[in-house]
């Protein structure tokens, strides 16, 4: 199979030949003038649900999960980390087991290998701060300290697919927990925390390498110079993910955070939940009632606190370009190479080079609005989305 476009990384006109992996990238002598770009497919490390499907629900059918994956293909996402949040041990285990069962199966009507879009799983909690503010929308009654035995049970239910864990270093058990999961190839991320400077330093020394949706899941008021946001921004060994939907982060903070972390240590996540891609109304995030508002924000039912997002990754790329003044190559890097590296996606599955996995997206860019329009998405060399002509 072949497709062509302007390589986002180099700006060159290329024709890509591929089956499951890219075989040849030919540079075309005559530049393309149709304005179609080609890039590796987007990678989203934090997706709680999508298109009316809650990944925290053990009753989501394989076909429903497949439908949510197809909806993400239409956004250019080829790999994502289904995310399970804080809940009872029984519910979290059941949700992980259900996702793992889907990942290992083929649903009726699903394309071969479609479930491989679930690259790995993200466990966000339950080992987070119990404090109001940092806890975010996670249910307080199920927050608990890190427990290696429980995590191993979660990992067994997930058939070994948990690759990212968000936790708070404020628990005394955190450094040893981080050391042990990192030894097993799991990425430890700091998030939903009220940790002190020394606790954050200990977590990083133990092997933590990421800050989850930095700037969110925090207290409303913080000391102006000594707080857990500045500590993470200043720590060069931590990459950071950001939710750029226009609700979670004000533009000045986003700009400062990107400068502090540097583009090489920054990545985009959607933190999408069940109502992403759906009409406004009432939905679920695990056991929590949420509401998709008319303005596009997702909030706790009956309140104003944000509870995940309805963000699409193609919109996140356009938003960060427009808000932070990034060019297309930089914006795409925050949704491809950086999350691949941070999420330990195997090396040959990260780019647009011979031998790389044939996960591709073709799209147009409106330079005046920074809006991306997805035309085609390929997963493992198979076209899984095509826009209507």
N, C-alpha and C positions, 0 to 999 in steps of 0.2 A: 504494500500500500504506500501511497505517496501523498504528501500535501506540501504546500508552500506558503511562504509569508515572510515578513520582515522579522528577522531574529531580534527580539527585544534586547538581548545582551550586547550584540555587536552592531545592530543597525543594518546588517547586510541582508540582501535578498537571498533566501535559501530555499532549497527543495529537500525535504526530509523523506527518506525511504525507511520503512520499518515493517516489522511484523510485531512480535511481542516486545522486542527491544529495537532501538534505533540502529540501523545498519549503516546508512550513509547520510551525511549532511553535505549536499552540493551547494556551493556558492554560485548563484546565477550571474552570468555575465551581464545580462540586461536587467537593471533594477526593476522591481515591481512597482507599479504606480497605483495599485488598487487600495492601498491603505490598510491591508490586512496584516496583522502581526501574528507571530507564532512564538509560543513560550512553553516551558514545562507547566503541567497542570498545577493549580494552586494546592497547597497543603494547609489544613486547618487543624491545629492541635487541641481545639476545645469546642466541641459541638455537643450540647446537651440533648438536642433533638432538632427536628426540622420537618416542615411540611405537615404539621399536625401529628407527628409521631414523637413521643417522649422516650428517650433511650433509658430513662430511669424506671420505665414500666416493664415488668416481667411479662405482661400480657400483650405487648406489641408483637404482632405476628411477623414472620419472616417477610411476607409480601409487603406489609406496611413499612418495615425497615428498608426493603428494596425500593419502595416508592420514595422514601425520604432521601435515599442515596441518589436516585435519578434526578430529584429536584435539585440536588447540589451539583450534579453534572451540568445542569443548565446554567449554573453560576460559575463554571470553570473549575470547580473543586474535583480533583481526581483522587485525593487521599485525605482522610480525616481521622481524628481520634474521637470516637464516641466517648462521651464523658458522663460518668456516674457520680452524683453528688451525695452529700451526707444524708444518711437514712439509717434505719434499723439494720442490724447485721443480716437479718433474713431478707429484707427487701433489696439491699445492695447486692447480696450474693445472688439472688434470683435474677436481678437485672443483668449482672455480669454474665451469668450462665446463659441467659437468653441471647445476649449479644454474641457470645462466643458460639452458640449453636447456629446463629444466623451466619456468622462469618465462615463457618465450616461447611455451609450448605449451599444449595442452589434453590431459590424460591421459584414457584411457578411463574413463568413469564420473564424471569430475570435472565439477563445476558450471561454467558459463561464468564465466570470470574468477577462478576459485578460486585460481590460482597468483599472482594479484595480491596475495594475502596476504603473499607474500614482497616486502615493500616495497623493500628494498635489502639489500646484503650487508655483513657485518662481517668484516674481516680482523684476527684477533687473533694477532699474530705475523706472520712469524718474527723481527721486529725488536725482540725483548724482551731482558731481562737473561739472560745465560748462567748466572748464579749459582744454586746450589741455594737453594730457598726462594722468592725472587722469581720464578723461572722456573715454579713451580707444577708442573703435570702435563705441560707441554710437553716434547717430547723434546729433550734437550740437543744432540744431534748436528746438528740442523737450525737451531739459533738462529744468526742472522747479523745483520750491521749493515744499516741501512736502505740500500736500493738503488733509486733512482728508475727505472732501466731495468727492473729486475725488477718493480717495482710496476706500471709501465705494461703489461708483459706480462700480469700478473695482471688488470689492469683490462680489457684487450682480451679475455682469456678469459671474463671476467665480463660482457662486452657493456656495459661502463660502469656496472654496477650496484653496485660497491663504493662505499659512502658513509661508512663508518666504519673507521678503522684504529687498533688499539691497539698502541702501541710504547713502548719505554723511552727517555727522553731521555739516558741515560748514554752512548749512542754519540755520538762526535764528529760524525757525519753527520746527527744527528737534527734540529737546528734548520733546516737547509736543506731536508731532506726534508719536514718539517712545513709550511714555507712553501709549497713547491711543490704539495703535495696539497691544502692549504687553498685555494690559488688556483683549483683545479679543482673546488671545491665539496665536497670530502671532509672529514669531521670527523676531527680528530686527537685521540686520547685517550691519556692517560698510564696505563700499567698494566704489571704484571709487571716492576717496576723496582727498582733500587737507586740511583737517581739522587740526586745531591747537591742542596742548596738552589739553587745557582747553575744547575745543569743543568735543574731544574724551572722556574726563572724564565725561562731562555732558551727553553724549550719553549713556555711560555705567551706570551711575547713574540712567538714565531714563529707563534702561532695555535692552539695546543692549547686546547680548551675543555671537556674532560671528563676525569674520572678513572674508569677501568674497575674495577668491583667493588672499591671502595676498602676497604681493611682486609684484603684477601685477595691472594694471590700476593705474600707478603712473607717476610722473615726471621722466624724464631721469636723472636729476641731483638733489640731495637733500643735505641739510646740513648734515655734517657727523655724528653728535651725536643727534641733536634735530630735529626729523622729525616724520611724522605720521606712518611710518613703525615701528620704534623703540618703539613709544608710544604703539602701539597695541601689539607688541611682549612682552612688559613688563607688560601688563595688564592681571593679572591672571584670571580676570572674563570673558575674551574673549577667546573662542575657535577660531581656524583658519582653513580655508580650503586651500588646495594647489593643483595646477595643475601640476602634475609630468609627463610631456610628453617629457622632454628633450629640450624643446624650451622656456617655460615660466620662468623657474627658474634655475639658475646655481647651481651646486651641493653644493658649499660652503654655499650659502645662505640657501638652503633647509636644510642642516645639522644643521646650527646654529638655524634656525627657529624652527625645530623640538625639539632641545634641550631647547630652550627658552619656548616654549608652553608646552612641555612635551607630550608624546604620548597620554595621556588621554585627551588632549585638541586639538588634531590634527586630521584632517580628509581629505580624498581625494575627489576631485570632478573632473569631466572630462571637464566641460565647453564645451562639445561637441556641434557642430553646424551642419547644414544641410549636409555638405560633409563627415561627419564621416562615415566610412564604404563604401565610394564611390571612384571612380578613380579620379586622379588629374583633375582639371578643374575649371570652373567658377560656382559659387553658390551664394546664398543669405543668409543674416542674417537680417531679417526684411527688411528694405528698403535699406540696405547697401550691396554693391557688394563685395564679397570675393572670394578668389581663394585658392584652395587646391593645394599646391606645390608638386613637385616630392619628396621632402624630408619629406613630411608628415605634414608640418606646414600649418596653415590656416592664410592668411594675407589679408589685405585690397587690393582690386583689384588695380593693378598699383603701389602698395607701399610695404613697408617692415613691417608695423605695424601689430602685431598679432591681430587676430579677432576671438577669441574662439579657439577651437582645434578640431582635428579629433581623439582624444584619446578614447580608450576603457578602461573600469574600470579594466578588468583583466590585461591589460598591465600596468595600473597605479600602481596596487599592485606589479607587478614584478619590475617595474621601481623604486619604493620607496625602495623595499628590496635591489636591486642592488646598488642604489645610496647612500642610507643612512645606509646600513648595517643592516637593520631590519630582524628579522626572520619571518617565515610565519605567526605565530600567531599575531605578531605585525602588519604586513602589512595588514592582513585581518581585524583586529580590526579597522584600519583606514577607511575601506570601509564597515563596518557593524555596530558594536555596537556604535561607536562614532557618525557617522552621524545619526543613529537612535535616540540617546539621544539628540543631538543638534537640530535635525529637529523635535523633539517632536513626533516621531513615537510611538504609544502606547506601553506600557511596554511589553505586551505579544506578541509583533511582532518584537522582537529584537534578539532572540538568538536560541539556539539549546537545549531547555529544554521542558519537558512535559508541554503542554498548550500554547507554543509559536506557532505563525502562521507558517504553513508548507511552508515557502519560503526557499528553499534549493538549494545548488549548489554542484555538485560533479566534481572533477577535478584532474588532475595530475600536478606535479611540476617537472620541470627540475632544479635540484639544482645547476647545473653548470652555467646556464644562468638566473635563477630566472623566467623562463617563465612558465606561467600557461596555461594548455590546458583544456578548459571546456568540460566536458563529458555529463552532464545532468543538467537541471535547472527545478526546481519545483516552481510553484506559487499556493498558497492556496491548496497545496496537489495534484495539477495536473501537470503532466510533460508537460512542454511547450517548451523544447528544448532537443534534443538528438543528439549527434555527430554521424556522419556516422561511422559505424563499420570499 
